[in-house]
Amino acid sequence: MSAIVAERLVAGRGGFRLPSLDLTLMPGARLALIGPNGAGKSTLLNTFAGLLKPVSGRLSVAAPVALLPPPGEVEAPFTARRMTALGRAARRGFASDLDRADLAAADAALDRLGVAHLAERPFDRLSSGQRQLVLIARTLVQDGALVLADEPTATLDPAHAARVAGALDDLAAEGRAVVVATHDLSLAARQDRVLALTPAPVEGAPSGILTPATLQALYGAPLSPCPTCGRPH
Ligand SMILES: Nc1ncnc2c1ncn2[C@@H]1O[C@H](COP(=O)(O)OP(=O)(O)OP(=O)(O)O)[C@@H](O)[C@H]1O
């Protein structure tokens, strides 16, 4: 079964509308959404997550969905460990409290991202990048068949960004479909496919989409060096 099937899907919110989109994503596939500020990446992710109703068209999504919201959206008076472990509690409802297995999974996810030392720290007193890593750890423990990550590496230093990219690769290797919305073109380049949200969305292999010409058309300015070939232009 596909992780996402979108047919003539129009996503939007308020007065904003994305162009009609056809997309199929198989389990284990990795897709990057790129596009300028306001292009509709978060709108599309939230539509995939079921938080926004499609304006029109057909959308079928595998469950469960694990969603990493964009940086800065989450506040909570919990420790980093509890905040991470709540990713598992959400899956089975909030009726029962977290158990040892949940806390152990949280510790393993924090360790995977190089922030095990933050486990006992109050989430609300972490730096923005540290909070982001905790929320990514929470996403890792959610056991999603479809993992949606909105700007996962924004606010991260290069070493932590590399760990996150590797952790997302691991999720895909486990058979989960992964969609990242990102301005980080090196992260986009390591996905299997890239969907560029332009007035007419274009989708393909990173080598076909992350080209100087496509990026210049997408962002309205030349980008150098080329993110896939590394050459200045
Ligand atoms: N809550 C909202 N209500 C109405 N319109 C919104 C809302 N949030 C965003 N929009 C509009 O929807 C459009 C797409 O926004 P969206 O956040 O999906 O873009 P994005 O590609 O994720 O942008 P960015 O890269 O800046 O995060 C924008 O024109 C934005 O102004």
The ligand as a MOL file (V3000), in Angstrom:
LIG
                    3D

  0  0  0     0  0            999 V3000
M  V30 BEGIN CTAB
M  V30 COUNTS 31 33 0 0 0
M  V30 BEGIN ATOM
M  V30 1 N -3.0800 30.1300 9.3450 0
M  V30 2 C -3.1270 30.6400 8.1160 0
M  V30 3 N -4.2700 31.1750 7.6250 0
M  V30 4 C -4.3190 31.6680 6.3740 0
M  V30 5 N -3.2770 31.6660 5.5130 0
M  V30 6 C -2.1300 31.1540 5.9590 0
M  V30 7 C -1.9920 30.6100 7.2720 0
M  V30 8 N -0.7330 30.1670 7.4170 0
M  V30 9 C -0.1000 30.4190 6.2580 0
M  V30 10 N -0.9390 31.0150 5.3930 0
M  V30 11 C -0.6240 31.4320 4.0190 0
M  V30 12 O -0.5290 30.2630 3.2280 0
M  V30 13 C 0.5190 30.4290 2.2670 0
M  V30 14 C 1.4760 29.2450 2.3540 0
M  V30 15 O 2.0720 29.2610 3.6510 0
M  V30 16 P 2.9550 28.0560 4.1520 0
M  V30 17 O 3.2180 28.2810 5.6000 0
M  V30 18 O 2.3310 26.7880 3.7340 0
M  V30 19 O 4.2630 28.2930 3.2860 0
M  V30 20 P 5.7110 27.6500 3.4500 0
M  V30 21 O 6.1480 27.2560 2.0630 0
M  V30 22 O 5.7100 26.5810 4.4850 0
M  V30 23 O 6.5270 28.9090 3.9170 0
M  V30 24 P 7.8760 29.0880 4.7990 0
M  V30 25 O 9.0080 28.5650 3.9670 0
M  V30 26 O 7.9570 30.5590 4.9710 0
M  V30 27 O 7.6840 28.3470 6.0990 0
M  V30 28 C 1.1750 31.7750 2.5360 0
M  V30 29 O 0.6780 32.7010 1.6040 0
M  V30 30 C 0.7200 32.1160 3.9280 0
M  V30 31 O 0.6210 33.5080 4.0760 0
M  V30 END ATOM
M  V30 BEGIN BOND
M  V30 1 1 1 2
M  V30 2 1 2 3
M  V30 3 2 2 7
M  V30 4 2 3 4
M  V30 5 1 4 5
M  V30 6 2 5 6
M  V30 7 1 6 7
M  V30 8 1 6 10
M  V30 9 1 7 8
M  V30 10 2 8 9
M  V30 11 1 9 10
M  V30 12 1 10 11
M  V30 13 1 11 12
M  V30 14 1 11 30
M  V30 15 1 12 13
M  V30 16 1 13 14
M  V30 17 1 13 28
M  V30 18 1 14 15
M  V30 19 1 15 16
M  V30 20 2 16 17
M  V30 21 1 16 18
M  V30 22 1 16 19
M  V30 23 1 19 20
M  V30 24 2 20 21
M  V30 25 1 20 22
M  V30 26 1 20 23
M  V30 27 1 23 24
M  V30 28 2 24 25
M  V30 29 1 24 26
M  V30 30 1 24 27
M  V30 31 1 28 29
M  V30 32 1 28 30
M  V30 33 1 30 31
M  V30 END BOND
M  V30 END CTAB
M  END
